[in-house]
């Protein structure tokens, strides 16, 4: 019996659809869909439960594998609130699974835990040591979830915990620092550095999770990377998107982003910006050697991202409404970023002083 949290929407819903299509075939006996509300997928046994409530344990009776996809990755949720909710959810899932003697839990984090750096090899081996940096952004959330997984393995020897690390996700309905990066008039880049891009379509993540649970695949120390094969060079990305780059020194880009983030103007921190200007490409060897293949390549995944962001605009990681989109010419993009960033910062600081 396989259970999935966050089953009513997103990746969780896609995974439940996949699992129910093979339920009763001998590969999957039964699918338990867990969410705060009853979903609309037939063939699954729905158990309404909050993954942050210790009462979750009552929904895990008879479960053999629990896949946890019910997390918050929104840039709009305040960082401290998002961190608290994600940590509580992961901790509750692991504790409830151990209490109900569920043999295996699968958690989903991100390849962001490897860190983005100008000297990263392309690709990095899957067993590359993780970045020691965390911070208040999403990378910190993922790093703490992985630390919870390590603690759970030590505290509960009978519980197997697998961590699946997808490359930056693309697909319908996603609003991330990555999708906003490609909704800007130009692509921010760092002088003297060439970016390499790797993506993971949400459909491929659901497919990989199905493969992992049905075939009992586990990686070295219980971690698996998931993503498109290889990577795209910056020039290839510019050709596909029709966007040109504008280059700035690294200290200017990262320093300005951090200052804007501190005063609440841009939701993405400097740590998250690094993944848009420095490579973080991972060789997803374990799943590839086990026989799994992504449906999308990087070029197709990027086109899916562009389709999902069509008609939307962003600057310095901040979504813009129609009234704010006053400069659209690509030739003015660098000036637009500087002007909006500076004007917003000045406006915010003036309001604080008057207050």
C-alpha positions as CSV (number, residue, x, y, z in Angstrom):
1,X,0.0,0.0,0.0
2,X,1.4,3.4,-1.1
3,X,0.3,6.6,0.5
4,X,0.9,10.1,-0.9
5,X,0.6,13.4,1.0
6,X,-0.5,16.5,-0.8
7,X,-2.5,14.2,-3.0
8,X,-5.2,16.8,-4.1
9,X,-2.9,19.0,-6.2
10,X,0.5,19.5,-7.8
11,X,3.0,16.7,-7.9
12,X,1.1,14.7,-5.3
13,X,-2.0,14.6,-7.5
14,X,0.1,13.6,-10.6
15,X,1.7,10.8,-8.6
16,X,-1.6,9.5,-7.3
17,X,-3.0,9.4,-10.9
18,X,0.0,7.4,-12.0
19,X,-0.2,4.9,-9.1
20,X,-4.0,4.4,-9.4
21,X,-3.6,3.5,-13.1
22,X,-1.5,0.5,-12.1
23,X,-3.2,-0.3,-8.7
24,X,-4.2,-4.0,-8.4
25,X,-1.7,-5.0,-11.1
26,X,0.7,-6.7,-8.6
27,X,3.0,-3.7,-8.6
28,X,0.7,-1.5,-6.5
29,X,-1.9,-3.1,-4.3
30,X,-3.7,0.1,-3.0
31,X,-3.2,3.8,-3.1
32,X,-4.0,6.0,-0.1
33,X,-4.4,9.7,-1.0
34,X,-3.8,12.1,2.0
35,X,-4.7,15.7,1.9
36,X,-6.5,18.4,4.0
37,X,-9.4,18.1,1.6
38,X,-11.0,15.2,-0.4
39,X,-9.7,15.1,-4.0
40,X,-11.4,14.0,-7.2
41,X,-9.2,11.0,-8.3
42,X,-11.1,7.8,-8.5
43,X,-9.4,4.6,-7.5
44,X,-7.6,6.0,-4.5
45,X,-8.6,5.7,-0.8
46,X,-8.9,9.2,0.4
47,X,-8.0,10.0,4.0
48,X,-8.5,13.7,5.0
49,X,-5.7,14.7,7.3
50,X,-3.4,17.7,8.0
51,X,0.3,16.6,7.6
52,X,1.3,19.0,10.4
53,X,-1.1,17.4,12.9
54,X,0.1,14.4,15.0
55,X,-3.2,12.8,14.2
56,X,-1.7,12.0,10.8
57,X,-0.6,8.7,12.2
58,X,-4.2,7.4,12.2
59,X,-4.1,7.8,8.4
60,X,-1.1,5.5,7.9
61,X,-2.6,2.2,9.0
62,X,-1.4,-0.6,6.7
63,X,0.9,1.7,4.6
64,X,4.1,0.3,3.2
65,X,5.5,3.4,1.6
66,X,4.7,7.0,2.3
67,X,5.6,9.7,-0.2
68,X,5.6,13.3,1.2
69,X,4.9,16.0,-1.4
70,X,2.8,18.4,0.8
71,X,5.3,21.2,1.2
72,X,5.3,25.0,0.6
73,X,7.7,26.4,-2.0
74,X,6.0,29.7,-2.6
75,X,8.0,32.9,-2.7
76,X,5.0,34.8,-1.4
77,X,4.9,32.9,2.0
78,X,7.0,34.8,4.6
79,X,10.3,32.9,5.0
80,X,10.0,32.2,8.7
81,X,6.4,31.0,8.3
82,X,7.3,28.8,5.4
83,X,10.3,27.3,7.2
84,X,8.2,26.5,10.3
85,X,5.4,24.9,8.2
86,X,7.8,22.8,6.1
87,X,9.8,21.6,9.1
88,X,6.7,20.7,11.1
89,X,5.2,18.8,8.2
90,X,8.4,16.8,7.6
91,X,8.9,16.1,11.3
92,X,5.2,15.0,11.7
93,X,5.4,12.7,8.6
94,X,8.6,11.0,9.9
95,X,7.4,10.6,13.4
96,X,4.0,9.3,12.4
97,X,5.5,6.9,10.0
98,X,7.8,5.5,12.7
99,X,5.0,5.3,15.2
100,X,2.9,3.3,12.7
101,X,5.8,1.1,11.6
102,X,5.7,2.3,8.0
103,X,8.8,0.7,6.4
104,X,9.7,3.5,4.1
105,X,9.2,7.3,3.6
106,X,10.2,9.3,0.5
107,X,10.8,13.0,1.0
108,X,11.2,15.6,-1.8
109,X,13.8,18.4,-1.6
110,X,15.9,19.9,-4.4
111,X,19.3,19.8,-6.1
112,X,19.7,23.3,-4.5
113,X,21.2,21.5,-1.5
114,X,24.3,20.9,-3.6
115,X,24.8,24.7,-3.9
116,X,25.5,26.8,-7.0
117,X,29.0,28.1,-7.5
118,X,31.1,29.4,-10.3
119,X,33.6,26.5,-10.0
120,X,31.0,23.7,-9.9
121,X,31.8,20.9,-12.4
122,X,29.1,20.3,-15.0
123,X,27.7,17.9,-14.2
124,X,28.4,17.3,-10.6
125,X,28.4,13.6,-9.4
126,X,25.3,12.7,-7.5
127,X,27.3,11.9,-4.4
128,X,29.0,15.4,-4.3
129,X,29.1,16.8,-0.7
130,X,26.2,19.2,0.0
131,X,26.7,22.9,0.3
132,X,27.2,24.0,4.0
133,X,25.3,27.2,3.4
134,X,21.7,27.4,4.3
135,X,20.1,30.8,5.0
136,X,16.5,31.8,5.3
137,X,15.5,30.9,1.8
138,X,14.2,27.7,0.2
139,X,17.7,26.1,0.2
140,X,17.7,26.4,4.0
141,X,14.3,24.7,4.1
142,X,15.5,21.8,2.0
143,X,18.8,21.5,4.0
144,X,16.8,21.2,7.2
145,X,14.4,18.6,5.8
146,X,17.4,16.5,4.8
147,X,18.9,16.9,8.3
148,X,15.5,15.6,9.7
149,X,15.8,12.7,7.3
150,X,19.3,11.9,8.7
151,X,18.1,12.1,12.3
152,X,15.1,9.9,11.5
153,X,17.4,7.2,10.1
154,X,19.5,7.2,13.3
155,X,16.5,7.4,15.7
156,X,14.4,4.8,13.9
157,X,16.5,2.0,12.4
158,X,13.5,0.2,11.1
159,X,12.5,3.2,9.0
160,X,14.1,3.7,5.5
161,X,14.1,7.3,4.4
162,X,14.8,8.2,0.8
163,X,15.3,11.8,-0.3
164,X,14.5,12.7,-3.9
165,X,16.2,15.9,-5.2
166,X,14.7,17.3,-8.4
167,X,16.5,19.9,-10.4
168,X,14.7,23.3,-10.6
169,X,11.0,22.5,-11.4
170,X,9.1,23.7,-14.4
171,X,5.5,23.2,-15.4
172,X,2.0,24.6,-15.2
173,X,1.1,26.7,-12.1
174,X,4.6,27.1,-10.8
175,X,5.8,30.6,-9.6
176,X,9.4,30.4,-8.5
177,X,12.6,32.5,-8.7
178,X,13.4,30.5,-11.8
179,X,10.1,31.2,-13.6
180,X,10.3,34.9,-12.7
181,X,13.9,35.0,-14.1
182,X,12.5,34.0,-17.5
183,X,9.7,36.6,-17.3
184,X,12.1,39.5,-17.2
185,X,13.0,41.5,-20.4
186,X,16.6,40.2,-20.2
187,X,18.5,37.4,-18.4
188,X,20.7,38.5,-15.6
189,X,24.2,37.1,-15.8
190,X,27.5,37.6,-14.0
191,X,30.5,39.0,-15.9
192,X,33.0,36.4,-16.9
193,X,30.8,33.4,-16.0
194,X,28.8,31.1,-18.3
195,X,25.7,29.6,-16.8
196,X,24.6,26.0,-17.4
197,X,21.0,25.1,-17.0
198,X,19.3,21.9,-15.9
199,X,15.5,21.5,-15.3
200,X,13.0,19.0,-14.1
201,X,9.5,19.0,-15.4
202,X,6.9,18.2,-12.7
203,X,5.6,15.3,-14.8
204,X,9.0,13.8,-14.8
205,X,9.3,14.3,-11.0
206,X,6.0,12.4,-10.6
207,X,7.2,9.7,-13.0
208,X,10.5,9.4,-11.0
209,X,8.7,9.1,-7.7
210,X,6.5,6.4,-9.1
211,X,9.6,4.5,-10.4
212,X,11.3,4.9,-7.0
213,X,8.5,3.5,-4.9
214,X,7.4,0.7,-7.3
215,X,10.9,-0.5,-7.9
216,X,12.3,0.2,-4.4
217,X,15.1,2.3,-5.8
218,X,17.4,3.9,-3.2
219,X,20.5,6.0,-3.7
220,X,23.8,6.3,-1.9
221,X,22.9,7.3,1.7
222,X,19.3,7.4,0.7
223,X,19.4,10.3,-1.8
224,X,18.5,10.4,-5.5
225,X,18.8,13.3,-8.0
226,X,16.1,13.8,-10.7
227,X,16.3,16.0,-13.8
228,X,16.8,16.2,-17.5
229,X,19.9,14.6,-18.9
230,X,22.8,17.0,-19.5
231,X,22.4,20.8,-19.5
232,X,21.9,23.8,-21.7
233,X,24.5,26.5,-22.2
234,X,23.6,30.1,-21.8
235,X,23.7,30.8,-25.5
236,X,21.3,27.9,-26.1
237,X,18.9,29.3,-23.5
238,X,19.1,32.8,-25.1
239,X,18.3,31.3,-28.5
240,X,15.3,29.3,-27.2
241,X,13.8,32.2,-25.2
242,X,14.7,35.0,-27.6
243,X,16.1,36.9,-24.6
244,X,19.5,38.5,-24.4
245,X,21.6,38.7,-21.3
246,X,22.8,41.7,-19.4
247,X,26.0,41.3,-17.4
248,X,26.9,42.8,-14.1
249,X,29.7,42.1,-11.7
250,X,29.0,39.4,-9.2
251,X,29.4,41.6,-6.1
252,X,26.9,44.1,-7.5
253,X,24.3,41.5,-8.5
254,X,24.4,39.5,-5.2
255,X,24.9,42.5,-3.0
256,X,22.0,44.5,-4.4
257,X,19.7,41.5,-4.3
258,X,20.5,40.9,-0.7
259,X,19.8,44.5,0.2
260,X,16.5,44.5,-1.7
261,X,15.6,41.2,0.0
262,X,16.3,42.5,3.5
263,X,13.8,45.4,3.0
264,X,11.2,43.1,1.5
265,X,11.3,44.4,-2.0
266,X,12.3,41.1,-3.7
267,X,11.3,37.7,-2.3
268,X,14.4,35.9,-3.5
269,X,17.6,36.1,-1.5
270,X,21.2,36.4,-2.8
271,X,21.6,32.8,-2.0
272,X,18.7,31.9,-4.3
273,X,20.0,34.3,-7.0
274,X,23.2,32.2,-7.2
275,X,21.2,29.4,-8.8
276,X,20.2,31.7,-11.7
277,X,23.8,32.9,-12.5
278,X,26.0,29.9,-11.4
279,X,25.7,26.3,-12.4
280,X,24.1,23.5,-10.4
281,X,23.9,20.6,-12.8
282,X,23.8,17.1,-11.3
283,X,24.4,13.7,-13.0
284,X,21.3,11.7,-12.1
285,X,23.2,8.4,-12.4
286,X,21.3,6.2,-9.9
287,X,17.9,6.5,-11.5
288,X,19.4,6.4,-15.0
289,X,21.3,3.1,-14.2
290,X,18.1,1.7,-12.7
291,X,16.3,2.2,-16.0
292,X,14.3,5.5,-15.5
293,X,14.4,8.1,-18.2
294,X,12.9,11.6,-18.2
295,X,10.3,12.4,-20.8
296,X,11.5,15.9,-21.3
297,X,14.9,17.2,-22.3
298,X,16.1,20.5,-21.1
299,X,15.1,22.4,-24.2
300,X,11.5,21.0,-24.0
301,X,11.3,21.7,-20.2
302,X,12.4,25.4,-20.9
303,X,9.7,25.8,-23.5
304,X,7.2,24.4,-21.0
305,X,8.4,27.0,-18.6
306,X,8.0,29.8,-21.2
307,X,4.5,28.6,-22.1
308,X,3.4,28.6,-18.4
309,X,4.8,32.2,-17.9
310,X,3.3,33.6,-21.1
311,X,1.8,37.0,-20.5
312,X,3.4,37.4,-17.1
313,X,6.2,39.9,-16.3
314,X,8.8,40.1,-13.5
315,X,11.8,42.2,-12.6
316,X,14.4,41.5,-9.9
317,X,12.5,38.5,-8.8
318,X,9.3,40.4,-8.3
319,X,6.1,39.8,-10.2
320,X,4.7,42.9,-11.9
321,X,1.1,43.9,-12.5
322,X,-0.1,45.5,-15.7
323,X,0.3,49.0,-14.4
324,X,3.9,48.3,-13.5
325,X,4.9,47.0,-16.8
326,X,6.0,50.3,-18.3
327,X,9.3,49.3,-19.9
328,X,9.2,46.2,-22.2
329,X,11.9,46.8,-24.7
330,X,14.8,44.4,-24.2
331,X,17.3,47.1,-24.9
332,X,16.1,48.9,-21.8
333,X,16.0,45.9,-19.5
334,X,19.2,46.7,-17.7
335,X,18.1,50.3,-16.9
336,X,14.6,48.9,-15.9
337,X,16.1,46.6,-13.4
338,X,18.3,49.2,-11.9
339,X,15.5,51.8,-11.9
340,X,12.9,49.6,-10.3
341,X,15.3,48.2,-7.7
342,X,16.6,51.7,-6.7
343,X,13.2,53.4,-6.8
344,X,11.6,50.7,-4.8
345,X,14.3,50.7,-2.2
346,X,14.2,54.5,-1.8
347,X,10.4,54.5,-1.6
348,X,10.5,51.8,1.1
349,X,13.1,53.5,3.2
350,X,11.3,56.9,3.0
351,X,8.1,55.3,4.2
352,X,10.0,53.7,7.1
353,X,11.6,57.1,8.1
354,X,8.3,58.9,8.0
355,X,6.8,56.1,10.2
